[in-house]
Amino acid sequence: MNDSPVTISPRHSLKYRIALIVFVLEVLLLTFVLTHTLSFLKSQALSDTAERHRVQFDLIRDMARDALFAGEFENLQSFIEKMALDSAIIRIVAINDKGTVVAHNLLEYVGTTFDPQRETHSGHWSFEDINGLGGIYVLFSLASQEQRMAAARQLGFSIALTGVLIIGVVGLLFGYLLTRRLNALTVAVDAFRGGNHSMKANVAGRDEVAVLAKSFNFMSAKIVETMDHLKNEREQLERRVSQRTQELHSAQQELLRKNRELEVLSTVDRLTQIYNRGFLEDTLAEEIARAHRTGETFGIILIDIDDFKRINDSMGHDCGDAVIKAVATTVADAVRGSGTVGRWGGEEFLVVCSDCEFETVRDLASRIHRLVAEHPIEGVGSVTVSLGLAMYVMGDGETEILKRADLALYEAKNSGKNCVKSQTALR
């Protein structure tokens, strides 16, 4: 499209064509055209500026929402800095639910507390709360809108000046032609203002009205082209945001999976695949707190594989690991549904029996003792275990009940091993 200005030669000017007797009629017509043109330009400038600001704010808001949900603000900061290059945007600020700036087009303000009242630039603030996670502030400049309004006023003054020149030399012979041509231009302006952007001002000739019609057609084409460009840009940004959202969702799912794996690793013994000592300590602390609160009792069983050092030294550590795994499996099967079992350390295991009387704990210990002896291990043969049993006494802490179980286990070892002993009244 040719952007060069159109010049009018004097011999083609309407001042040679319009008679003075239609002066009043032309004044009315020009007033009508000016009114409609300025009204349209003003409303279009306001509408275009508002639409552009809305599109930009929606894009920034969507990007901020994704960042606040994900807790990742690096891409948001980069996006905000790029958006702030637009002269229509003065400030972009993203805050979290505590009011702290997490992203700012001026990087030095990240991490500070934001107060829009302290902003010295004039403009229009747009704000939206994002699901209680925070909010997004955008300060739009009014300069572009003021420029459009100034251009509209300048165009209006130009039209008015042209009208004065036309009015002075209007001829009666061309009055009807002028009226018809102005009406054609007015219809095109009204149609464009009403949303019919394909409407053109079909005015032939090379005079002022024809130039104005061509300028209007050029302006309307430029506006439509700009709107189409903005629409395409918005669609592309929406596609990129959608793709990024999907990527963030996949990353979140992978993080959840890794967290579940870490949770298992933090509570399960790697060799035996039963609970580890940390989990047992937490369980024992919970049982003591519950027993102290409700007055109910519980018991623990400390288990040690007999002659394990001899097995390790004579058959090797691999064989020793196999013995520990086999005994852990047997103990876990015996305890299933009756308590919590885990590896206490080395060749020792601990069973926490919730809400149980002494007889129940003793029977479980005897069952473990019997089942271990009845299940020979390949390459080793039968192994035995010694068990120390202790019951919770009101006022016990972890140290006291474990000490009694350890003393009971020590007594079992000194009694020839392969037996169950208990300590229930040590205070």
N, C-alpha and C positions, 0 to 999 in steps of 0.2 A: 504494500500500500504506500502511495506517495505521500510523504510527510511535509513536502515543501509548501510554503504559504502561497495562496492564490492572490494575484494582483488584479485590480480592476482598472481598466483604461477609462479616461474621462468620457469618451464617446459611447461607452457602454453603460454609463451611470444613469440611474433613474432621474437624476436632476434635470435631464433634457427631455424627459418623457411624461412628467406628471404636471398637470395644470394646477394652478393655485386655487381654483374653485373647489377642489376636493380636500382642502386643508383640514377641515374639521373631521371629515370621514377618516382621513389618514391618521390624524392624531388618535382617534379612538382605536383604530386597528393596531397601530403601533403600541399603544398602551396595553391592549389585550395581549399582543404577542410577548411584550416585555414581561408582563405579569406572569404569564404561563411559563415562559422560558426560565425566568429567575426562580419561580416557585419550584419548577422541575429540577433545576440545577442544585438548588439548595437542598431539596428533599433527597435527590440522588446522592449528593455529597455526604449528607448525614447517613443515609441508608448504606452506602458503600463502606463508609468508615465503620459504622456499627457492625455490619456483616463481617468485614475483615477482622475487626477486633474480636468478634464472637468466635470466628473460626480459629484464630490464633489462640484465644483463651481456652477453647475446647481441647486443642492439641496439647497445650501446656498442662491443662488439668488432667487429661488422660495419662500423660507421661508421669506426672507427679503421683497420681493414684497408684500406678503400677510400682513406682519406686517405693512409696510408703508401705504398700502391701509386702513387697519383697525385702524391705529394709536395706536396699542397695541404692546409693545416691550418686555414684560416680557418673553413670550414664546420664542421669537427670541433670547434673551440674554441667556436663558438656552440652547437652541439648539446650539448656537455658542460656548458656553463653552464646550459642549460635543464634537462637531466637532473638536475643537482645541486640544483635547486630542490625535488626530492622529499626529504622529511625522512628517508627510509630510506637516503639516500646521503650519506655524509660527504665522501668524496674521490673524484675521478676524475682519473687521471694517464695520459697517453699518452707513451711514450718511443720514440726511434728506436734503431737498432742500436748507437749509441754510448752509450746511457744518458741522453741529453739529453732533457729534457721538451719535447715539441712542442705539447702541449695540456694544460691544467690548469683545474679549475673555479675556481682562484684565479689570475688572469691574471699576477700578479707572479712566479709560479714558473716561467713559460714560459721556456725557455732555460737553466734550472739543471739540476744533476744530482740525480736523485731517489733517495732511500733510504727505503724503507718503514719501516725500524727507527726512523727519527726521528719518525714520526707519533705525536702525543701522544693522539689520540682512540682510544677503545676501540671495537672492532668486528671485523668479519670481512673479511679481505682476499681478493679474488678476482683472479687473475692469469692471463694467457695470452700466450704468445709468438706473434707473428704472422709466420710464414714467414721468420724470421731478419731481418725488416725492423725489428723493435722489439717492443713489448709494450704491454699495457693493464692498469693496476691500478685496481681499484674497491674502496673501503672502505665496506662496508655497516654501517649502524647496527643495533645489537641492541635499540634502544629499542622499536621496533614489536613485535618478538617478545616482549620482556619485558612490554609492555603487554597483549598478547594473553594471556600466561601469567597476569598479574595478574588480568585479567578472568575467566579460567577459574577461578582460585582463588576469586575473589569469588563467582562463580556457584556454585561448589561449596559454599562456606560458606553461601550463601543457601539452597541446596537442603538442606544439612545441618540448618540451623536450622528450615526448614519441616518436614523429616522429624521432628525432635524434637517439634515441636508436634503433628504428625500422630500420632506414636507414642503420645503421652500420651492421646489421646482416641479411639484406634481402636476401632471397634465390630465385633463378630463378624459382625453382619448384613451389613456392607459389605466384609468381608475379601476375599471372592471378587471383588467388583467392583474393589477396589483392585488386587488381584493382576493381574487381566486388563488393567486400564488401564496399569499400570506395564510389563507385558510388551509391550503395543502400543508404548509409547514406546521401550522398549529395542530392539525389533525395528527401529523407524525409525532409531534412532541407529546401530545396527550396520550397517544397510543403507547409510546415508549414509557411514559410515566405510569401507565396502567399495566405494564408488564409485557406488552407486545414488542419485544426487542427486535423482531425481524421487520418491523414497519419502517419504510424509508420515505423521506420527503422527496417526492417526484416533481421537482421543479426544474424546468428546462431554462436555458439561457446562460448569460455570463454576467448579469447584473448583481446587485447586492443581495437580493432575495435568493437568487440561485446560489451565490457563494455561501450565504448563511445556511441554506439547505444542505449544500455539500459539506460544510463544516459540521452541521448536525449529524449527517450521515456518517462522516468520518469519526466524530466523537462517539456516536452510538456503537459503531463497529469496534472501536477501541475498548469501550466499556464491556461489550460482550466478550471480546477477546480476553480481556483481563479477568472477567468472571469465570470464563472457561478454564483459563490457566490456574486460577485459584482453586477451582473445583478439582482439577487434575492433581494439583499439589496436595490438596487435602486427602484425596483418595489414596495417593501414594503414601502419605504419612500414616493414614489409617491402616494400610496394609502392613507397613513396617512396624507400627505399634502392635498390631495383631500377631505378627510373626514373633516379635520380641516377647509378647505375653506368653505365647506358646513355649518359647524357649525357657522363660522363667519358670513356667509350670513344670516343665520336664526337669529343670534343675532342682526345684523344690522337692519333687518326688524322689529324685536320686538322693538328695540330702536326708529325707525322711528314712530312706532305706539304709543309708550309712549310719544314721543315728540309732536305728533299731539294731543293727549289727554291733555297734559300739556298746549299746545297752546290754546285749547278750554277753559280749566279751568281758564287760565289767562285773558280771555276776556269776559267770560260769567258769569252772576250772578247766583249762585247756586239755589236760591229760585225760581226766576221768569223765568230763562232760556233765558233772554234777556241780552244785553250787560251790563257790569258793569261800574262803575265810571271811572276806569283807561282807558278803551277803549274810553269812551265818552270824557275824557280830551284830549286824543291823537287826536280824530276826530275833536274836537273843535279847537285845535291848527293847524291842517292841513287846516281847513276851513278859519281860520284867515289869514294864510300864503297865501293861494290861493287868497282870496279876496284882500289882500294887493298887490299881484302881478298883478292881472287881473283887479282890479277895480270893480269886481262884488260884489253883496251883498248877504247876507243870514240872516236867523233869527233863534232864539231858542225859545222853549216853555218849561217853568218850571211848572211842574204839581204836586199838592199836594192833597192827599185824605182828604176830609173834615171830621172832627170829628173822626179821626182815633184813637185817644187816648181813646175816650169813648168806641169805639168798642173793643179795646184791653182790657180795664179794665173790661168791663161788660161781655164780651163773651170769653175772654181768648186769649192767644197768638196764639194758633192753628187757631182760627177763624180769627185773625188778619192776619196771614200768608196767609190764603185762600183768604181774601179780596185783599191783595197785588198782589197775583198771578192772580186773576181774572181781576183786573184793568189793570195789565201789559199785559195780553192777549188782552184785548179790545183795549188798546192804540196801541199795536203793529199791530193789524189788521187794525186799522184806519190809521196808518202812512204808512203801507206797500207800498213801491215804491215812497214815498214822502219825506223820510228823514231817519235819524238814531235815534232809540229810545233805551234807556237804563235806568237802575235803578240808580238814583243819590245818594240815601241814604235813609234808613228808608222807609217812605211812599211817597217819592218824586221820580219823573221821569223827564228825560230831553229828549227833541226831538231837533235834529239839522237838519234844513231844508236847504239843499245845493242850492245855486243859485236860490233863491226865492225872490220875491218882498213882501212887507208888506201885500198886500191883500191876497196872496196865503198862507202865514203863518197864518194870521188871520182866513181864512176859515178852515184851517186844525185844528187850535185850537178849533174853534166852533164845528167842526165835532167830535173831541175827547170828548169835553164837552157833546155833545148830546148823543153819543153812550154809554158812561159810565153810564149816567142817565137812558138810555133805557134798560140796561142789569142788572136786579136784580141778586143778589148773593144768592145762596141757604143757608138758615139758617140765613141770615142777612137782605135781602131785597135790596132795592135800595140804592146805595151810590152815592155821588156826588164828583166832584173834582173842585178845583180852579186852574186857569191857569194864568201864567204871561208870557207875550210875549215881546221880545226885538229884535231889528234889529241891524245888524252890522253897525257901523259908522267908516269911514276911520280913522285909527290910534288907533282903539280899540285893547286892549289885552284881554286875557281871563277874567281877573278880572273885567274890565269895562263892558263888555256885560253881564256877569253873575250877576253883581251887579244890572244892570237895570232890568234884568228878575226877580231877587229876590224882587226888589222894586215893580214891577208890581204884583207879586204874593202876596206880603204883602198888596197892595191896594185891590186886589180881596178878601182877607180874611177879611179886614176891611169893605168891602162893602157888607157884609152879606154872603160871601162864594158862591160857586156854580155859578161862573161867570168867564169871561175872561177879563183881563186887559192888557194894554201894556204900555211900556216905550220906546220911540223911540228917544228922543232928549236930554237926560241927558248927559251933558259933564262937 
